[in-house]
């Protein structure tokens, strides 16, 4: 691990820039992110530690790192095959997708090197920034300080700035796209929700009281409702019900007797659901719970499935190798608009397999430590993101997944450090 204070500062800056700052336009691959430059500095710290300070590569999380690099390899293989088949007409997107997975691998590695006892510092920055962007979303709702015009000028995205006069108003805050913002908010929501029923610290020196947790989780719950992303709302309740399931069957899962906090825990859950139901009615957020309209013909989910059928048709009418390795990101663009559609179209059955292996490697780490906040949080995020992939993208999301991997690495490092300390006792 790297104990430098500058390293901790750069990790904190990574979260702040990832969450709060706009894209940097770049002609070749579309956009750069400001945190990418911080990531380069963090990477240099790691290289220096390995080459000149006899640092050892962290063993924890190694399978996750390998699978991220395997995705980068898959971009090259799929694109190489389809270049020979004459299917490639967008080399820029190939470069973008290769850089995406290399970046993911680097993010995961540099946060594995973070001293677990210093992880509380960047996590606080993450949490403060998350609350701040929900505050901006609330200002959107009430059109305070001409906020929409500021967002358009600063973040340069006209498409997703919704009018507050619309009955289907949706707030995307600095993320612009409400679906992407909803995906992001699942992260802090899962962390804070875990404090209701798993005792102890989230990270070193970070321990919240129940009332504080309830207040903060309500802020993130309201933010998810304000996105009116049905996929995000259902994913949020997956986290809630997963927590309830673990708590009810604590004796079987944690190998412990049920404690005396059950009545208090149930009160918190009922209060949380009641407040969300009241807020959805008070703010006319009917779209957030209108799941049926998404499934009906012409709804968002049915449209995505129709686009997926078009993508599958292209694959089936191509060379048999395309079924195995896809048509690559450089092929004619077809908008499937959800995780599994893009993975199948771009990378074929291998892409689906690799994603499954990536998820399994993550689940294997967190499932062993379900009795801890990090173990529960990691599991709930993975389950929520697996569902989220049905209606949107999580893995193929350059605004959210790097943050997810950074948090995962911090949690894995923290769990490993706790195991080492317990073994020494």
BELGIWO-V541097 format. One line per field, one symbol per residue. ss: DSSP state (A for helix, B for strand, O for the rest). phi: phi as a letter, one per 40 degrees, with the letter a starting at -180 (. if undefined). psi: psi as a letter, one per 20 degrees, with the letter a starting at -180 (. if undefined). A space follows every 50 residues. Layout:
ss = ???
phi = ???
psi = ???
This chain:
ss = OBOOAAAAAAAAAAAAAAAAOOBBBBOOOBBBBOAAAAAAAAAAAAAAAA AAOOOOOOOOOAAAAAAAAAAAAAAAAAAAAAAAOOOOOOAAAAAAAAAA AAAAAAAAAAAAOBOAAAAAAAAAAAAAAAAAAAAAAAAAAAOAAAAAAA AAAAAOOOOOOOOOOOOOOOOOAAAOOAAAAAAAAAAAAAAAAAAAOOOO OOBOOBOOOAAAAAAAAAAAAAAAAAAOOAAAAAAAAAAAAAAAAAAAOA AAAAOOOOOOOAAAAAAAAAAAAAAAAAAAAAOOOAAAAOAAAAAOOOOA AAAAAAAAAAAAAAAAOOOAAAAAAOOOOOOOOOOOOOAAAAAAAAAAAA AAAAAAAAAAAAAAAAAOOOOOAAAAAAAAAAAAAAAAAAAOOOOOOOOO AAAAAAAAAAAAAAAAAAAAAAAAO
phi = .bbccccccccccdcccdcccccbdaccbgabbcccccccccccdccccc cbbfcbcdccgdccdcccccccccdccccccccccgccbacccccccccd cccdccdcccccccddcbcccccccdccccccccdcccccdbfcffcccc ccccbfbccbcccccccbdbbbfccgcdccccccccccdcccccccbbch ccbdgbbbcdcccccccccccccccccfccccccccccccccccccccbd ccccgbcccccddccccccccccccccccccccfcccdbcccccccdgcc cccccccccccccccccbcdccccbgbgcccdcbccgadcccccccbgcc ccccccccccccccccccbccbcccccdcccccccccdccbabbccaccb cdcdcccdccccccccccccccccc
psi = qpjphhggghhghgggghghqrqopphgjfqrqhihhhhggghhggghhg hijkqppphpjghggghghhgghhgggghgghghikipjmhhhggghghg hgggggggghihipohijhhghhggggghghghhghghhghjlqklhghg gghgilnhgjoqpiiqhkpppibiifohggggggihghggghhhihjora qgrpjopqqggggggghhghghggghhkohghgghghggghgggghghkh hhgikrqpajjgggghgggggggggggghhghjllhhhjmhghhhrpirg ghghhghhhgghggghjaqhhhhgjajqiirpppohkqghggggghjbhh ggghgghgghhghhghhilhirhgggggghgggghgghihibpggmnihg hhgghggggggggggghhhghhhi.
